[in-house]
Amino acid sequence: MLNQTNVKLGKVRSSIRELFEYGKQRKAEIGADNVFDFSIGNPSVPTPDDVKKTLIDLIENTDPVELHGYTSAQGDYSARSAVANQLNAKFSTELNADCIYMTCGASASLTVTLNALLNAGDEVIAFVPYFPEYKVFCGHAGGSLIAVNCDGNFQPDLQDFKAKLSPKTKAVIINSPNNPSGVIYGEQTIKEIVSIINKSGLPIYIISDEPYRELIFEDTKIPFIMNYYDKSIVCYSYSKSLSLPGERIGYIAVNNRAPDFGEIYSAVLGAGRALGFVCAPSLFQKLIATCQGATSDLSVYRANRDRLIEKLTKFGFAFAKPCGAFYIFLKAPSGNAKEFAERAKQFEILLVEGDSFGCNGYVRLSYCVSPDMIERSLPAFKKLAISYNLI
Amino acid sequence: MLNQTNVKLGKVRSSIRELFEYGKQRKAEIGADNVFDFSIGNPSVPTPDDVKKTLIDLIENTDPVELHGYTSAQGDYSARSAVANQLNAKFSTELNADCIYMTCGASASLTVTLNALLNAGDEVIAFVPYFPEYKVFCGHAGGSLIAVNCDGNFQPDLQDFKAKLSPKTKAVIINSPNNPSGVIYGEQTIKEIVSIINKSGLPIYIISDEPYRELIFEDTKIPFIMNYYDKSIVCYSYSKSLSLPGERIGYIAVNNRAPDFGEIYSAVLGAGRALGFVCAPSLFQKLIATCQGATSDLSVYRANRDRLIEKLTKFGFAFAKPCGAFYIFLKAPSGNAKEFAERAKQFEILLVEGDSFGCNGYVRLSYCVSPDMIERSLPAFKKLAISYNLI
């Protein structure tokens, strides 16, 4: 008998990946221009020119044995050092290279962190709506995900949070800017989350999953968790900020103020080893060492967001205004997310039904797409709205 | 309480990585030329020129959004297709792209496969000497590694194999050319292993871990497991054949003749997802699509091997002649591997003590180093031999 959990995971796929595959097929059938694929968070903005130049420079001018060789398991020193310096400059932390562990992207950052922290039976709290793979990752690490409700603006329901804390709670995941809602948790919210944990007296870790940290479209500051809570770990990826999702490069930063910092970092190293990561891709580690602070031209996402907000509001769709990331979490007019996503498909609009995000009655729209596609999709959205008598 | 298994794993590191880090430090202290580092399997031969050219061509002439974007979880179709075609051409198999799953290197190939196959309590058989991380990977997947003895030439002890098969046995790992001994299992040995499994009537999988498949220095053919056993899975990596160990690129090939092929492939997909792999690095997947069949200039390893065999024999060291990979498994003159490795260190020779390979009294020498370093190391080896009165 094979491992049935994994057989099942492989068969159902994630609903996002499922729709992504459907989209590829549908485009082949009716032409790419006629499918409005808002399913996956695959950045549509090219990586900055600096990245391209640096990659070519590295390949042309570095000894290939050094360039493509194993790095230390924790990552190339220059990359880790650059990450620490950039975090210190941006958030006034006092991290050093030995607080950083380079990873194969955001999911790897999370699986390594969860396997470092969890023992069988532990609970991990996430606020709805949350990225569905959190559940898979917690399950594999022997724990279970406990969902905490949100209010109508997708902000954490702090009463529910308080109620769900227990001696079994090993960690709390914060994901802001949030996938799939695009909302940001302000400083007050972070302070209240921390205060509730502190008052509980429980030895809980906060994991801040922040691949969208650089994608903010309002004049809002995102509070950096390490400045509010010592037992904290930041999971990052360059997938979105540098438009390199397929290259699998990111990092884990462990707060050096955590009283058990050394133990956490060892557990991260051990978990990475047990999961088979060995090291993060070396060429891209060396890229990261020199491209800190660079980002793709994110203004396209802001323009996409503004255009969609304008038209979707006009068409009568309901949603909380997203301030970051590149998602809008649309309310299903019928209250049934599956029905909404299926009906949108009839108009060739691909939206991810959001029940798997732990929040019934919504669909996720990823607007990391070309502005052209958005324009082409608008008549289809209008027809979809009409089909629900929204206009 | 953190996950203590992973805390411990992170603290002890693998003995190989430990020595690798020591070597880096020692080189900084006394100069790189004065340390003879035979510790790690980091290829010393540069990646072929074709790889360099293809990488630059891909970066210069491919739409960066496509080039660096997510691929399907199973991998880019062109890469999987190229792998299947190359295996078919080489081994007369009838695989297609959907038998292949692209991975982040050899360790990932193994962890994904083991997590696909194992349930808690399952046993996995490996023949000593074996790569120590097998134990870690099996443990994480909920199983345990059962070591089967070898004879004096590091060939499987088939009586012991037969004795250790049980209803708990889920899989057998074959690693030929072998790390750390460099020996190859001939066709007769593979046939006997298969025959013993068949006679047992147990539903056992064979996992062939073959990152050294292309590194053969004798006129020997390595039998391809799929041609001998249906329930078989091949784990591969381009780390050694293309000298890209840090880039983390490899694959899993599932034998389409396995009666439960579809279930195995689903379990592989599910395990990859649960471990957080998402997809293999996309730039290197696209490289693999066009560089099938290329290898680094492996003649250097053969020359290194020949030179070391000549001199080490002359100095009185004992070992089984390696036919492939880039390792020699040296017998500790005192019978104590730890003592031998420590004494070698005094002569600035870094050898991995081999007890963790499941075979007491040996050390591993990796000869994927520069021929220059070998020449420089010879007087040190001579002194080491003299210290044991071998000459």
Interface residues (C-beta under 8 A of the other chain):
Chain A: M1 L2 N3 Q4 T5 N6 V7 K8 L9 G10 K11 R13 S14 R17 F20 E21 I40 N42 P43 S44 V45 P46 T47 K52 L55 I56 I59 E60 D63 P64 V65 L67 H68 G69 Y70 T71 S72 A73 C104 G105 S107 A108 S109 L110 T111 V112 N115 A116 L117 L118 N119 E133 V136 F137 G139 H140 A141 S243 L244 P245 G246 E247 R248 D260 E263 I264 Y265 S266 A267 V268 L269 G270 A271 R273 A274 L275 G276 F277 V278 C279 A280 P281 S282 L283 F284 Q285
Chain B: M1 L2 N3 Q4 T5 N6 V7 K8 L9 G10 K11 R13 S14 R17 F20 E21 I40 N42 P43 S44 V45 P46 T47 K52 L55 I56 I59 E60 D63 P64 V65 L67 H68 G69 Y70 T71 S72 A73 C104 G105 S107 A108 S109 L110 T111 V112 N115 A116 L117 L118 N119 E133 V136 F137 G139 H140 A141 S243 L244 P245 G246 E247 R248 D260 E263 I264 Y265 S266 A267 V268 L269 G270 A271 R273 A274 L275 G276 F277 V278 C279 A280 P281 S282 L283 F284 Q285
